[in-house]
């Protein structure tokens, strides 16, 4: 396989992995409401999804490092098909909770294997000095494109689906299941896994905890990785606050919940489009800034300023408020995506193939932990002190995270003493 072929396959898998998420995003809360769930029950479904995802992040990351990337990606696609398919026909709280569990398993399984497959394959073709930034940037750009296309299609689909065919609000989840089925086919046919020795179930069960424990020790003991985990926590705070506060704000500006949902789909699509730009700019910004760490600062500072702009414009009404939110979203996602690509490159340069997916999963846990922290604190702050206060806190947290890149240690790779023995033959 050539580097070009590996890149094209990675881009396609990145797109198909996030397309189902984008398709279901805009309508899923409205679907649960239409089926009779109250706000507290919807929150319970979301909480169950988050708990399952966080609980399985490291075990599934270790599983990918033990069994190989393709089988875990295929399992993720299969769970996505099941989760979104069940969600499209769910009529009770129990069914929605089961769908949330399936989707949580799918999300945990999808965290890291595709990127690890690409990095391992590129290292096999071009050696360990291969430049990762262009490929990682294009993969990240395809994720943003998928979310942008998906949220727009999912937001508009209920308006054109005949009610006699299917409940309109269920159509986006159903289409997302179809997209996930396409991902399953692509993974099985287009992502060849380098040969590795066969393992029994008992050996796999023994090796996964060892891999997980090694990944945790590495993330805690490696100075660069510790800083990157803290950056991920700050990013999680930003993203969760976006999800918590923006839909209600836009519904207030638009006048009704339905119009607010459409407005949120449009604004979110603009943000994801900005994410595509940020991913594409990452290699050039890193080159102009003199390195990935400095380039990450160049992405973090505008992101912080955009959140500050949300705080400053929290009192605007009508069209000005809508336009300011859309512009802030674009700048925010340009900055976050740019920084995210460079952080990903630094992470993969600091670990070996046997640790790669496990450490990526550790980063995902850090991001979701930041989201949980925001969920527990900033919603109450916004209710008590207003949106401006909550956005102001997030702006300060984001700006402070830029300091983590100052004098950041070089990503020299994990030391032989810490590196785990290769378990999958994939790199």
N, C-alpha and C positions, 0 to 999 in steps of 0.2 A: 504494500500500500504506500502511496506517495503522501507527502505532507499536504498537498492540495486536496487529494481525495479525502484524507482524514478531516480536514477543515470543513469541507462541504457536508460531510456526514454529521459532524458535530453541530454545525449550524442548523441543519434540518432537525436533528433531535432536540436541540435547544428550543426551536420554534414550536415543535409539536408537544413538548413537555408543558409549556406554559399556555398554549392556545386553549385547552379545556378550562384552565383556571380563569382566563379572561372571559370566555364565553359565559360561564356561570356567575361571574362576579356581580354584575349589575342587578340581576333579578332574584338572587337567592334569598335575600331578606324579604322581598315582596312575595315570593313564592311561599315561604313559611307563614307569612301573615295571611295570605289568601287561604291557606289550608287550616287556619284557625289557631296558630301559635301566638301567644302573647310575647311582649318584649322580653320578659324574664326568661321564658322558655327558649326564645331565639338566642339569648345570651348564654343559656346553658348548653345549647348545641355548639355554639362557637367555642365555649370553654372546653368541652369534651374534645373537640377537634384539636385544640392547642395542647391539651394535656397528652393526648395520644402521640402527637407529633414530637413533642419535647421528650417524652419517655422513650421513644424508639429511635431518636436521632443517632445516638452513639452505637447501639446494637446493630442498626441497619448499616451504618457506616463501616463498622467492623466486618459485617457480613460481606459487604462489597469488596473489602480489602482481602478477605479470605477466599470467597467463592469466585470473584470476578465481577466486572462492572456490568456486563450485558445481562446476566441473569437477574440482577437486582433491578436494573432499569425495566426489564420486561415485567417483573413482578409489580413494580410501581404502576406501570401502564394498566395492568390487569386490575389492580385495586382501584385505579381511577375510573375505569369503565364501570366497575361494580358500584362504586360510591355515587357517581353522578347518575347512573341509571336508576339506582334506588331512590335518590333524591327526587328525580323527576316524577316518580309515582308515589312518593310518601304522602300519607294523609294523617299520621299521628305523630306525637312527640317521640315515641319509641322508634318509629321508622326513621325519623330525621336524626335521632341520636345514633342509630346504627350507620346511617350514611356518613355522619360526622366521623365515626370511628374508622370506616373504610377510607375516607378521604385523608384522615390523619396518618394512617399507615402508608398511603400512597405518597403523601408529601415527605414523610421521613425517608422512605426508600429512594426518592428522587433527589435527595440532597447530596450532591457531590459526584455520583458515579459517572455522569456524562463528561464533566470537566476532567475528572481523573482519567477516563478513557482517552480523551484527546491528548492530555499532557503525556501520558505514558506512551501513546502511539507516536507522538511527535518526537519524544526523546529516543524512541527506537529507530526512527528514520534519520533524524538530524543530530542526535547526541544530546547530552544533558546541558549543553551551552545554547540550545535552540532558544530563539526569542519567542516567549510565550504571549507577549502583549497583543500583537495583531490578531491572533486566533481567539484569545480570550475576549478581546474587545468585540469581535464579530459575533461570537457566541452570545455575549451579553446583549448585543444589539438585536439579535434575533429574538431573544426573550422579550425585550421591550416591544418589538414589532408585534409579536404574538399577543401580548397583553393589550396593546393598542387596538389591533384588529378585533380581537376577541371581545373586549368590553364594548366596542361600538356595535359589533354584530349582535352580541347578546342583549344589549340595551334596546336595539331596534327590532329584534326578531319578534317579541310578543305583539308588536303592532301590526304584523303582517301575517301571522299564523292564524288560520281559520279555527275558531273555537270548537267547531265540530270535529276537528282532527285530533287536537290535543289541547290541554289547558295552556293558553299562550305563555304564561309565566314559567311553565315547566319545559318549554321548548329549548331554551338555552342550555339547561343541564343535559337534556337528551342529546343535543348536538355536540356538547362537550364530551359525552361518552363515546360518540362516534369518532371524534377527533382522537381520543385516547386509544381507541382500537387501531386507528391508523398508526399511532406511535408504536404500539406493540408490534405491528408488522414490520415497521422500519427497523426497530431495535433488533428483532430476530434475524432480519435479512441483511442489514447493512452495517452492523457493528461486530465484526469478527473479533473474538477474544483470543489472544495468544494462548497456545496450549499450556495447560498446567496439570499437575498430577491430580488424579482422582482422589476424592476424599470420602470417607464414610460420614454419616450423620454425626456420630459420636465425636469424631475428630474435629468437625466443623464447630460443634457446640463447645468443645474445649478451647479452640483457637480464637473464637470471636471475643470472649471476655479478655483474653490476653492482649489481643489487638486493641480493644477499647481502653484497657488500663494503660497500655503503652502510649496511646494517643493522648489521654488525659495528662499523663506525666510529661509528655513532650510539650503540650500546650502550656502547662504550668511552669515548666522549667526553662523554656526557651524565651529569652527576653523579647525578641521581636514578636513571637506569637502571643505573648501576654498582652502586648500593646494592641495588636490587631484584634484580640478578643474584646478589649475595652472599646475600641472603635466600633465593633459590631454591636455592643450593648447600646452605645449612643445612637447608632443607626436604627436599632429596634425601637428606641424611644420616639424617634422622628416618625417612622412609618406607622406605628400604632396610633400615635396622636393624629396623624392624617386620617386614618380610618375611623377614629372615634369622633372627631369634631367636624370634619368637612361635610359629610352627608347632611347632618342637621343644619349646618350653616347654609348650605346651598338650597335645602328645602325651604328654609326661612326666606331666602332671597327670591326663590322662584315662586313661592306662594302656596304650592301644594306638594304633598309627598311624591306624587307621580311625576310632576314636572321636575321636582328636585332630584329624583332618581335619574331622569334623563340628563339633567344638568351635570350630575356627578359622573355619569358615564362619559360625557363630552370632556369634562375637566380632567378626569382620570386618563382618558385617551391622549389628551394634550401632554399630560405628565409623562406617560409612557413613550410618546414620541420624543419628548425631551431626553428621556433615558437612552433612546437610540442614538441621539446626537452625542450624549456624554460618553457612551461606549465607543463610538467612532473616534472621538477626539482624544481618548486616553493615551494611545501611543505617542501622538504628536505633543500633547501637553507634557508628558513625562520627559520627552526628548528636549523640549524647550526649557523645562524647569531644571534639568540637570539630574533627573533620577525619578524613580517611582514614588519615593516618599515625599519629595517636594511637589511632584505632580498631584499627589493626593491632597496636599494642603490647598493647592489651587482649585480643587473640586469642593473641598469641605467649606471653605470660607464663603463662596457664593451661596451654597446650600443654607448656611446659617443666616446669611443676610436675607434670603428669600423667606425663611420662617419669621424673621424679624419684620419683614414687610407684611406678612399675614397678621401679625400682632398689631402693626400700625394701622392697618386698614380694616380691623375687625368691626369698626362702627359704620362702615359704608353700607348703603342700602342699594337695592335694585341692580341695574346694569353695571355701574361702577364697581360695586362689590363683587359681582360675578367676574368681571374682567380682571380685577386685581387678583382674585383667587386663581384664575386660570394662568395668568402670567407667573405668579409665584410658584405654582405647580411645575411649570415648564423649567424654570430656573432651578428649583429644588431637585428635580429628577436628573437634570443635566449634571449637577454637582455630585449627587449621590452615586449615580451610575459611573461617572468618571473615577471617583474615589474607589468604588467597589471593584472595578477591573484591576486597578493598581494594587489594592489590598489582596485580591485573589492571586495576582502574580507573585507578590511577596510571600504569600502563604505557601504556594506550591514550590517556590524556590527553597524554602526552609525545611522541607520534609522529603522523605524518600517515598518511593512508590508504595511500599507496604503500609505506610502511615497516611497516605494522601487523603483518602475518603473519610477516614476517621477524624482527622484534624478538621476537614471541611465541615463535618457534622458538628464538631465542637464549636466552630464558629457560628453555625446556624443556631445552636442552643443559646449562645451568647446573645445573638440578635433577638431571639424570641424572649429571652429573659429581660432584655431591655423593653420589649413590647409589653410584657407582663407588668413590669414596674410602672410603665406609663399608664397602663390600664387601671392599676390600683390607686394611682395618685392624681393624675392629671384630669381625669374625668370629674373627680370631686372638686379639684381646684377650679376648673372651668365653670362648674355649677355654682360655686360659692363666690368666685372673684371675677368671672367672665372669661371669654375666649382670649382676650388680649393677654391676660396674665398667664394662661397656660401656654400660649404660643411664645410668650417672652421667655419662659423657663426653658422651653425646647430650643429656642435660638441660642441661649447661653450654653446649654449642654452641647449643642452641635459645634459651636465655635470653640469651646474648650477642648473638644476631641481633636481639633487640628494640632494642638500642642503635643499630642501623642506621636506625631510624625517627626518632631524635632529631634535631631541626633538619633534617629532610629538605627538600631544595629543592622548590619548588613545581613541579608538572607543567605548565609553560607551553607545551608542545608543542615539537617540533623546530624549529630556526631555519630560515629560508629557505635559508641557505647550505648547511645539511646535508641538507635535505629533498630526496628524489629526486623527479623528475617523475612525475606520476601515470601508471600503466601499465595500469590495468584499467578505468578509468571507474566504479569501484565506490564512490567516495566523494569 
